Amino acid sequence: MEMTNGQFFVTTIDKFVRWAQKSSIWPLTFGLACCAIEMMNLVGPRYDAARFGSEVMRASPRQADLMIVSGRLSLKMVPVIQQVYQQMPEPKWVIAMGACASSGGIFDNYAIVQGVDRVLPVDVYVPGCPPTPDAVLHAIMKLKESIAQGRAKGGVMAREA
Ligand code: SF4
């Protein structure tokens, strides 16, 4: 229970923690291919992810809680992406950005992973080749909704499974 300007609001610790988590999702500076160029636009003046608390792209996985997989994932990169993911503290979330990250896209061959959900727990998929930055913003909004409703556990469920 908290008092502000003479008013009361009642909440639970769990809801309060989820509100804090969803209000400041910090993405990792991490790009794999052409989709990454669109992802970079997120934090520019046109799309301004700061409006949603997500403008702070961290260079260290230890300071980030969102991995936006932007681009095709080659088999050679799988150990790398998994190590980076494991270095992120929990709770942590993953957005598969674009057709390649979501399903392999046009790269239906032996060298490309046919969807990053084969190696990482994905919370939100963004269609498109490439998706526009506002589509990624929409994905962040969806992720916020899921966190607020307690549906996106942030990697915890994946580890326990
Ligand atoms: S979805 Fe399109 S833009 Fe994105 S990495 Fe694949 S080919 Fe490039």
Residues whose N, C-alpha, C, O or C-beta is under 5 A from the ligand:
A	BS01	SF4	A33 C34 C35 G71 R72 G98 A99 C100 G105 G128 C129 P130
